[in-house]
Amino acid sequence: MIHEILPVGPLQCNCSVIGDESTREGLVIDPGDDIADVLAVVRKHSLQIKEIIITHAHIDHVGGAMKLRAATGAPILLNQNDYALLKMLDAQAAWIGVAAPGKVEIDHSVGQADSIKVASLSADVIHTPGHTEGSICLYFPAEKKLIAGDTLFAGSIGRTDLPGGSFEKIISSLHEKVLALPDETVVIPGHGPLTTIGDERESNPFLK
């Protein structure tokens, strides 16, 4: 598996560029901004992007999605429970003082028990409401990797004080779904350093 992580945009969202080493087909997760840099990685590995997946509809994760779709032709996938939040991008831009990206169009909804398949790559979609209603994580079982969006961080969890957030729901999502994964699972959070399920189970103060 080809996997490069680029911190993009003013909030340094972790954007993942993932590809199949033999077919060179791939996907991009959370292209929040800096699409020229994302496309440079895509070109470096000669990837053909088949899908663009958004873990949740906050501007720092979805802001560059339409530019990436225009450049690659790949469809944009998001959980439908975040469609309302997607309509608030202008307000979200004002919250953090950035330019509004314009309308973002979603091609398909993805939810619990769906699978994302590109060549030999396969990820299970885990619906993890709490940070937002439509937050999802992507688990690659063969590689034991979890793209966690803003549900889980190294030593912390996603904030729940924004529209659609719920502390009770995020704790439930984490205990019932995320912590069910193997301890050796590498976690790629939406921001900040990588961690593992085992480390978070042991030391994350929110998961005690």
N, C-alpha and C positions, 0 to 999 in steps of 0.2 A: 504493500500500500504506500503510495506517495501521500504525504501529509505535511503541509506547511501551514504554520499559524502566523498570521500577521495582525498585530495590534493596529486597528484603523480608527481614524476619526479623533475628535477632541477628547472623547472619553475612553479611547484605546480599547475598543471592543475587539475581542479575539475572533478574527475571521479565519475559518479553516478552508483551505484548498486541498481537496482530496482526489486522488486519481488511481486508476488501475494501471499497474506497471506494464502490462502486456498490451492491452487495447488502447491505452491512453484516453479512455473515457473517464469523466470525472464529475464532481459536483462542488459547489461552493456553499458554505454555511455562514450566515450572518454577514453579508457584505455591507457593512454600515456606512462606509465612506472610502476614500482613497482608492477608487476603482482602477486607476491607472496602475497602482502598485499591485493590486490583485491580478489584473490582466498580465502584468509582467511575470508573475509566478506561473500563471496558466501557460503563457508562451514558453517559459523556461523549460517546462516539462512536456511541451507539445500536447497539451490536454484539449479534448473536446468536451466542453461543459454541457452536461445533459440535464441537470436540475440545479435550481437555486433554492435553498431551504432556509427559512427564517424561524429561529427558535421562539421569537415573540415580537410583537409589533411596536417595540420602542424604537425611536428614531435612530439611536446609535447602532442598532442591529439591522435595520431595514432601509436606511437612508440612501444607500447606493444601489439598491436592488434593480431599479428600472434601468439605470445606466448599464449594469451588468447584463440584464436581459437584452438590451439593445445591441450590445457588443457580441453576445454569444448565441442569442436566439433561444436560450434555455427558459423553461417555465419557472415561475415563482410559486413556492409552496408555503403555506402558513395554516395554522389551525384556525378554523372558522370562529372560534370563541374570541379571537382577537381582532375580528374585522371592525368592530366599533372603535377600538383603540387606534386602528389604522386610519380612521377618519379624523383623528385628532392630531395628525402630524404637525399642522401649523402651530397648534398650542404647545406641543412637545418641543418644537424648535424654539419657541419663545422661552420655555422653561430653562433651556441650557444656552440660549444666546447664539444659535446657529441659524443659517438660512434654511427655510423650509424646502424639502426636496420635491414638492409637488405631489400629485396623486400617484399612489403605488397600486398597481393592479395585480391581484392574486389570480393565478391560473387554476390552482387546485388547493382544496383543503386537505390537511393530513391530521390524523388523530390516533388515539390509542389502538395498538395492535396492527397499525399499518406498517408496511415495510417499504424502505427505500432501496431499490436495487439498480445499480449501475455496473455493468460488466460483472466482475467477480465480487464487487463490493456489495455488502448487504447490511443495512441498519434497521433496527427495530425502533419505531416511534413510541415514545412514552409520554403520555399527556400528564404534565405535572403542574396543574393550576396552583397559584399562590402568589408568585411574583406578578403575573397577569393571569387572566382567565384562560387564555389560550397557550400558555407556555408549554413547550415540548422539549424533551431531551432526545438525543439520538444515540442509541447503543449499537456499537459494532461488535457482535459477539465473537467473531473469529479473531479480532485484534484485541478484544477486551478494552475497548475505548468508549468513553462516554462524552459526547458533546453536550454539556449541561446547560447551555444558555446562562441565564441569570438565576437559575434555581439553586445551584450549589457553588460556593467558592472555597478556596483554601482557607479554612478557619472561620468561614462565615456562610451566610445564606443570602438570597436575594431580598432586597427591601420590599416591604409590603404596604407602604404608605402612599403609593401612587394609585390612580384609578385602576380598578380591577384587581388590586392586591388584597390578599387575605393571609394573615399570619397562621391561622388555623389550617387553611388549605395547604400552604407551603410545607408546614410541618407534617401534615398527613401525606402529601406527595413524597416527601423525603423518606419517611419511615416505611410507608407501604410499598413504594415502587423503587426509589433510587437505592436505598440501603439493602434491597433484595439482591443487588448485583454483587458479583464476587469481589472480595477485598482487594485483589490485585488489579482491578479495573482502573485504568488511568483516566482521570477526570480532566477535561479541558473546559474550564469555566468560561463564562462570557467575558470576564475581565481578570487580569492578574495571573499568577503562576499556576502551573499544573499541580495536581495532587492525586491521591488515590482514594478509592472508597474506604479501604482499610484505615488509612490515616485519618480521614474525616470521622469515621465511626468511633475511632479511639479518642480523638482530641478536639473535634469541633464542639464548642460550648453550646451551640444551638441543638445539637443532636444527642446530648446527654439525657 
